[in-house]
Amino acid sequence: MKKIGREIISSLMELLFPASCLACGQPPEQFSEIMLCRSCRAAVKLLSGPLCPCCGKSFHKNTGADHLCGLCLTGHYHFDMARALVKYSPPITTIISRFKYHGQTTSLKSFQAIQQQLPGLTELKQPDLIIPVPLHFKRLQKRGFNQALLLARAFYPDQCQLIDFKVLERHRYTEPQTGLSGKIRRQNLKNAFQVKDQEIVAEKRVLLIDDVFTTGTTVNECAKVLKRAGAREVLVLTMARVD
């Protein structure tokens, strides 16, 4: 009876407040967990390969199998592997902006559904510890939530006990990274993070979660700190990745 009651309430809510595309506001595709219209959904670029096996940079289909990119050949990153679900391009740019800066958390179910369409992420399913990239407390107070923490809970609903949002701390306030060059980003984030309890991360397979991989500076700085604290392996999962 309770289940029937919930279904009736859900149907009434859908009738009174019909769903709309997260990007353009048009009616979404029917019978889909991803709340996008047909046009917007067709524009979403899933990152399925060929990829750089380290940082997850995508290559054109005609470049053959997965292979290391130039940066990873030089040992540029401290993390062991990074993956993203989609390319950071419209309409994903709009959806993430509304999620991150305007609290459109209704997009989380769609993000979760997109993740489930990418079976190639199986290598990220058995972490010992899941850490959302932290916000400085001033920015957290202003925004009201940490988007990386919400993504971690959406991506790993059955492993929420592994999520630790306190062990990694952003103890130095930094300017927003948007619009900064790679070099300035690295300078901006230098010594911005610290591990509060090294025993928690020691010898752990750590999975970092963030919203967008732009130059990789933020997750790379986090990975460096975690490795210094004794983490055995650091993996990264972001919702989107800039080419």
ZAGUVEX-492822 format. One record per residue (C-alpha): residue in three letters; residue number from 0; x, y, z. Coordinates in nm, 2 decimals, padded with zeros to 4 digits. Layout:
residues N
residu,num,px,py,pz
ALA,NUM,X,Y,Z
...
This chain:
residues 243
residu,num,px,py,pz
MET,0,00.00,00.00,00.00
LYS,1,00.28,00.24,00.08
LYS,2,00.44,00.18,-00.26
ILE,3,00.11,00.24,-00.43
GLY,4,00.07,00.56,-00.23
ARG,5,00.42,00.68,-00.33
GLU,6,00.34,00.61,-00.70
ILE,7,00.02,00.81,-00.68
ILE,8,00.20,01.10,-00.52
SER,9,00.47,01.08,-00.78
SER,10,00.22,01.08,-01.07
LEU,11,00.04,01.38,-00.92
MET,12,00.37,01.57,-00.88
GLU,13,00.45,01.50,-01.24
LEU,14,00.11,01.62,-01.35
LEU,15,00.13,01.94,-01.14
PHE,16,00.50,02.01,-01.20
PRO,17,00.60,01.84,-01.53
ALA,18,00.97,01.77,-01.58
SER,19,01.17,01.98,-01.81
CYS,20,01.51,01.95,-01.98
LEU,21,01.79,02.05,-01.74
ALA,22,01.95,02.26,-02.01
CYS,23,01.69,02.42,-02.23
GLY,24,01.36,02.37,-02.04
GLN,25,01.19,02.17,-02.32
PRO,26,01.01,01.85,-02.23
PRO,27,01.27,01.57,-02.18
GLU,28,01.27,01.24,-02.36
GLN,29,01.01,01.00,-02.23
PHE,30,01.10,00.70,-02.02
SER,31,01.46,00.83,-01.96
GLU,32,01.63,00.88,-01.63
ILE,33,01.84,01.15,-01.79
MET,34,01.64,01.47,-01.78
LEU,35,01.74,01.61,-02.12
CYS,36,01.54,01.67,-02.44
ARG,37,01.63,01.47,-02.74
SER,38,01.84,01.76,-02.89
CYS,39,02.04,01.83,-02.58
ARG,40,02.10,01.47,-02.51
ALA,41,02.24,01.41,-02.86
ALA,42,02.48,01.70,-02.79
VAL,43,02.63,01.53,-02.48
LYS,44,02.96,01.37,-02.56
LEU,45,03.04,01.06,-02.35
LEU,46,03.41,01.00,-02.29
SER,47,03.45,00.63,-02.38
GLY,48,03.78,00.62,-02.57
PRO,49,04.04,00.60,-02.70
LEU,50,04.17,00.77,-02.39
CYS,51,04.50,00.84,-02.22
PRO,52,04.51,00.56,-01.96
CYS,53,04.65,00.80,-01.70
CYS,54,04.47,01.14,-01.72
GLY,55,04.17,01.03,-01.93
LYS,56,04.23,01.28,-02.21
SER,57,04.02,01.17,-02.51
PHE,58,04.16,01.12,-02.86
HIS,59,04.00,01.12,-03.20
LYS,60,03.85,00.78,-03.29
ASN,61,04.10,00.74,-03.57
THR,62,04.40,00.75,-03.34
GLY,63,04.38,00.38,-03.25
ALA,64,04.39,00.23,-02.91
ASP,65,04.44,00.40,-02.57
HIS,66,04.78,00.56,-02.53
LEU,67,04.96,00.81,-02.30
CYS,68,04.93,01.18,-02.38
GLY,69,05.23,01.41,-02.39
LEU,70,05.19,01.53,-02.04
CYS,71,05.15,01.19,-01.89
LEU,72,05.46,01.07,-02.08
THR,73,05.66,01.33,-01.88
GLY,74,05.51,01.22,-01.55
HIS,75,05.32,01.54,-01.50
TYR,76,05.05,01.41,-01.27
HIS,77,05.07,01.28,-00.91
PHE,78,04.74,01.08,-00.94
ASP,79,04.75,00.72,-01.09
MET,80,04.44,00.75,-01.31
ALA,81,04.17,01.01,-01.39
ARG,82,03.84,00.95,-01.57
ALA,83,03.55,01.18,-01.66
LEU,84,03.20,01.10,-01.77
VAL,85,03.14,01.36,-02.04
LYS,86,03.31,01.63,-02.24
TYR,87,03.28,01.98,-02.08
SER,88,03.08,02.14,-02.37
PRO,89,02.72,02.25,-02.41
PRO,90,02.47,02.15,-02.28
ILE,91,02.68,02.01,-01.99
THR,92,02.85,02.34,-01.93
THR,93,02.50,02.50,-01.86
ILE,94,02.39,02.21,-01.64
ILE,95,02.70,02.20,-01.43
SER,96,02.69,02.58,-01.39
ARG,97,02.33,02.57,-01.27
PHE,98,02.42,02.28,-01.03
LYS,99,02.73,02.44,-00.89
TYR,100,02.64,02.80,-00.86
HIS,101,02.26,02.80,-00.85
GLY,102,02.18,02.48,-00.65
GLN,103,02.01,02.29,-00.93
THR,104,02.06,01.96,-00.74
THR,105,01.78,01.79,-00.95
SER,106,02.06,01.72,-01.20
LEU,107,02.22,01.47,-00.97
LYS,108,01.99,01.19,-01.07
SER,109,02.08,01.25,-01.44
PHE,110,02.45,01.26,-01.35
GLN,111,02.41,00.93,-01.18
ALA,112,02.23,00.78,-01.48
ILE,113,02.50,00.90,-01.71
GLN,114,02.76,00.73,-01.49
GLN,115,02.58,00.41,-01.51
GLN,116,02.60,00.41,-01.89
LEU,117,02.98,00.40,-01.88
PRO,118,03.09,00.04,-01.80
GLY,119,03.45,00.14,-01.86
LEU,120,03.46,00.29,-01.51
THR,121,03.47,-00.04,-01.34
GLU,122,03.83,00.02,-01.24
LEU,123,03.70,00.30,-01.01
LYS,124,03.44,00.08,-00.83
GLN,125,03.65,-00.06,-00.55
PRO,126,03.82,00.22,-00.36
ASP,127,03.91,00.20,00.01
LEU,128,03.83,00.57,00.06
ILE,129,03.63,00.83,-00.14
ILE,130,03.73,01.19,-00.09
PRO,131,03.54,01.48,-00.24
VAL,132,03.77,01.77,-00.33
PRO,133,03.71,02.01,-00.04
LEU,134,03.60,02.38,-00.05
HIS,135,03.75,02.64,00.18
PHE,136,03.50,02.70,00.46
LYS,137,03.44,03.06,00.34
ARG,138,03.34,02.94,00.00
LEU,139,03.14,02.65,00.15
GLN,140,02.95,02.90,00.37
LYS,141,02.87,03.12,00.07
ARG,142,02.76,02.84,-00.16
GLY,143,02.59,02.63,00.10
PHE,144,02.71,02.29,-00.02
ASN,145,03.01,02.12,-00.17
GLN,146,02.92,02.00,-00.52
ALA,147,03.20,01.73,-00.51
LEU,148,03.04,01.58,-00.20
LEU,149,02.70,01.57,-00.36
LEU,150,02.85,01.40,-00.67
ALA,151,03.03,01.15,-00.46
ARG,152,02.71,01.05,-00.29
ALA,153,02.53,01.03,-00.62
PHE,154,02.80,00.82,-00.79
TYR,155,02.85,00.58,-00.50
PRO,156,02.51,00.55,-00.32
ASP,157,02.59,00.21,-00.19
GLN,158,02.94,00.31,-00.06
CYS,159,02.86,00.62,00.13
GLN,160,03.03,00.48,00.43
LEU,161,03.36,00.52,00.24
ILE,162,03.31,00.89,00.18
ASP,163,03.52,01.11,00.40
PHE,164,03.48,01.48,00.35
LYS,165,03.69,01.59,00.65
VAL,166,04.02,01.42,00.61
LEU,167,04.14,01.64,00.32
GLU,168,04.12,02.01,00.41
ARG,169,04.14,02.32,00.19
HIS,170,04.31,02.53,00.46
ARG,171,04.42,02.82,00.25
TYR,172,04.17,03.04,00.07
THR,173,04.24,03.08,-00.30
GLU,174,04.09,03.28,-00.59
PRO,175,03.85,03.09,-00.82
GLN,176,04.04,02.89,-01.08
THR,177,03.80,02.99,-01.37
GLY,178,03.98,03.18,-01.64
LEU,179,04.33,03.12,-01.50
SER,180,04.62,02.97,-01.71
GLY,181,04.77,02.64,-01.61
LYS,182,05.08,02.80,-01.45
ILE,183,04.87,03.05,-01.25
ARG,184,04.64,02.77,-01.14
ARG,185,04.93,02.58,-01.00
GLN,186,05.06,02.88,-00.82
ASN,187,04.72,02.96,-00.69
LEU,188,04.67,02.62,-00.54
LYS,189,05.02,02.56,-00.41
ASN,190,05.00,02.44,-00.04
ALA,191,04.63,02.50,-00.04
PHE,192,04.54,02.14,00.08
GLN,193,04.64,01.93,00.38
VAL,194,04.56,01.59,00.52
LYS,195,04.43,01.62,00.87
ASP,196,04.49,01.25,00.97
GLN,197,04.75,01.06,00.78
GLU,198,04.65,00.73,00.94
ILE,199,04.31,00.75,00.76
VAL,200,04.47,00.76,00.41
ALA,201,04.78,00.55,00.47
GLU,202,04.81,00.26,00.23
LYS,203,04.46,00.33,00.10
ARG,204,04.33,00.33,-00.26
VAL,205,04.18,00.67,-00.26
LEU,206,03.92,00.80,-00.51
LEU,207,03.90,01.18,-00.55
ILE,208,03.57,01.32,-00.68
ASP,209,03.53,01.66,-00.84
ASP,210,03.29,01.83,-01.09
VAL,211,03.52,01.94,-01.38
PHE,212,03.87,01.84,-01.48
THR,213,04.01,02.15,-01.66
THR,214,04.39,02.14,-01.64
GLY,215,04.39,01.88,-01.36
THR,216,04.56,02.13,-01.13
THR,217,04.32,02.09,-00.84
VAL,218,04.30,01.71,-00.83
ASN,219,04.67,01.69,-00.90
GLU,220,04.75,01.91,-00.59
CYS,221,04.52,01.69,-00.38
ALA,222,04.68,01.38,-00.51
LYS,223,05.03,01.51,-00.43
VAL,224,04.92,01.58,-00.07
LEU,225,04.75,01.24,-00.03
LYS,226,05.05,01.06,-00.17
ARG,227,05.28,01.24,00.07
ALA,228,05.04,01.13,00.35
GLY,229,05.09,00.77,00.25
ALA,230,04.81,00.69,00.01
ARG,231,04.89,00.38,-00.19
GLU,232,04.70,00.49,-00.50
VAL,233,04.50,00.80,-00.60
LEU,234,04.23,00.78,-00.86
VAL,235,04.01,01.07,-00.99
LEU,236,03.66,01.08,-01.12
THR,237,03.50,01.40,-01.24
MET,238,03.16,01.46,-01.40
ALA,239,03.32,01.64,-01.70
ARG,240,03.65,01.71,-01.87
VAL,241,03.78,02.00,-02.08
ASP,242,03.95,01.89,-02.40
